[in-house]
C-alpha cells in the first residue's frame, strides 16, 4: 500500500529537483551526438569533446543536468572529479569498436567501483546498432562483465545516436531509478533498434516494457 501511494505521489507531484548525470565513454563512441539528440531532438554535427559539455534533458516532468565528458585517453582520468553528487552515470559504447572493448571494460569497472557512484544508477548505451557487425546488448553485457555486478543497478540499452532509436528507453530506465517512478505505459516508448541487415550479429535483446525487466539489467 505504501509503495502504491509513493508511486502515485511521484506521478501527481513530480520532484522539482534537477538530477545530475555524467555522460562518459571512449572518444568516437557517440556521446555528444546522443547528448544533443536528446537535448535538441535532432542530430547535429559534432567535434571531439575537449573538457566537457553541459546540457539539459527532460523526461516525464523530470529535469536532468548532463555533463558530457571528453573520452580521449588523456581526459579519462579526470572523469572521477565529476562524480560527486551524481545520480546516474551514462556510458556510451561504440559497438563496432571491438578492438577497444577491453579498455571500455576497464573504464566501466573503475566507474562501478568509485565511492561517489556507489548509489548511482548506471546506464550503458550500446550505440551504433544500425551498423553491420555491431555487438548487440547481450554480447556487450558479457564483454563488459556486467553479469557479475550485483551491488549496483545497471541496464544495457541498444541504440542509434544518429536516429535517436533506443534513447528514450534508456532515459526512461534512468528516470525510474533516480526518481522511483512507475513504469511508463506500454507503447509509450519507441521499439528497440535492430542491427542492420544482412549482418550476422546476434539478435538484440527485447526492449524493456512496463512491468517487464530487460534481460540486460539488474535492479
N, C-alpha and C positions, 0 to 999 in steps of 0.2 A: 504494500500500500504506500509506504514511504517513498519507494523508488518511483512508482507511478506518479505521485504528487510532484516529486522533484523534476521528472521529465516534463510534466505538464507546465510547471512553473517556468522551466527553461524555455519552453516553446512560446508561452504567452508573454514572458518578461525577459527577453534575452539580455545578457550581460552587456554593460556599456563599456567594458574594458577593451583594450586593444591587445591582442595576443601576438607575441613575438615569435617569428620563425627565422631560422637560418637556412639558407639555400646553398648547398655545397656540392662538390663533385669535381672531377678532373677537368682540365681545360678541354674544350670542344665537346663537352658532354651535352650541351644544350641548355644550361642553367638560365642564361639571360633570355634565350628565346622563350622558355617557359615562363620566366618572370613577367615578361611583357605580354605574352599571350593571355595570361590570367589577369594582368593589370589593365590592358587596353582592349582585350578581346580580339586581337589580330596579331599576325606575325609581323615583326619589324626587322630591319637589318641590324645586326649586332656586331660588336667587336670584342676581342678578348678583354675580360674584366681585369682592370688593374686596381687593386684595392677592393672596393665594394660598391654596389648599387643598392639603394634603399627605396622601395616602393610599397604600395599598399594593395592588398587583396581583400575582397569581401565575399562572404558566402553565408547564406541563411541568417542574415542580420548580424553576423559576426565580422569584426574588423581585425585584419592581420597586418602587422608591420613586418615586411620581409627584407632580410639582409642577404643579398646575393654576393657571395664571397668569391674572389678570384681563385681559379683552380690550378694555376701554374705551380710547378714544384717548389719554387722559392716562396710562394704565398701560402701554401697549405699549413705550415707550422703556425701561422697567425690565426687560423680558424678558431682555435680554442679561446682566444681573447674575446670572442663574441658570444660565447656560450652562456655566460651568466645571465639568468633571468629568462632563458629561452623556454618556450612552451612546447615547441616541436622542431625537430630537425628534418629537413627535406634533402635527401641525397639524390642527385640526378646521375644516371649511369648511361653512357653511350653503349648500347647493347651490341653494336657492331665492332667495338674495340676489344676483341678478345685478348689481344696481346698485353693489355694493361689491367686485366681483371684482377690480377694478384695485387697490384697497387691499390685498386679500389677496395679490395677486401681488407688490406692493412689499414686504410684510412677509415673505413667503416668500423673496424674493430676498435680503433683509437677513440672514435666518436662515441661508440656504445659504452666504452669504459670510462669516459670522462665524468668526474664527480658533478659538474654543473649540469649535466644532461641526465642525471640518474632518474629523474621523474618525467623526462620529456618523451613524447611520442616520436617515433622515427618512421617517416615515410620514404620509401625508395621508389623513385620514378624510373622504371625500365624504359628508357627513351629510345626513339628511332625504331619502333616496332614496324614501321612502314618499309623498312629496308630489308632486302633479301639477306638471309643468313643471320639476322639479329637473334640474340638469345631471348627466349620467352621468359615471363615472370618466374615460372617454376625452375627453369635452368639457372636463372640468375640467383634465386634464393639459395640453391645448393652451392653455387660457385662462391657466394659470399659467406657461407657457413651460418646463415640465419636460422636454420632449423634447430640449432643448438641453443639459441638465445631464448631464455625463459623469463628473465628478470625484467624485461622491458617490452612495452607494446610496440610492434613494428608491423609494417604492411608493405608489400611489393606490388606496385600498380603499373601495368603496361600502358604506354602512352606514345603519342607522337606530338612533340612540341610544336611542330610547324602547323599542323592542322587543329591541334587542341584536343584531339581524341584521347580520352582517358584522364585528362587533367581534373575535370570536375569530380570524378570518382575519388581521386586521391585527396582532393581538398575536402570532400565530404567525410572521408575517413578521419582526417585530421580534426575537423570540426567536432565530430562525435567524441573524439578522445579528449580534446582540450576543454570543451565546454559541456561535456556529458549530455549531448543532445540525443534524442531518439533518432533512429534511422529515418532517412528521407523516404517518402512514399515510393513504392515500386514504380518504375517508369520515370522517376524524377531525375535520373541521371542518364548520360549517354552510354551506349553499349561500349564494351571494351574493343580496342582496335586489334585487328588480326594482322599477322605477318603478311607481307606482300607475296603474292603467288608469282612464280611457282617454287618459291624457296622451300626446302625440305626441313624447315625449322619445326621444332616440337609445338604441339598445339598450345595456344595461350590459355592460361587459367581463366575460369569463368569469372565474370565481374561480380563484385560484392553487391548484394541487394538487401533490402530491408529484412533483417532477421536472419540473414544467411551469411556467416563469416566466410571470407575468401580463404582458399587453402594456403595462400601465401601470406598469412598473417598470424600474429599471436596477440591476444588481448593483453 
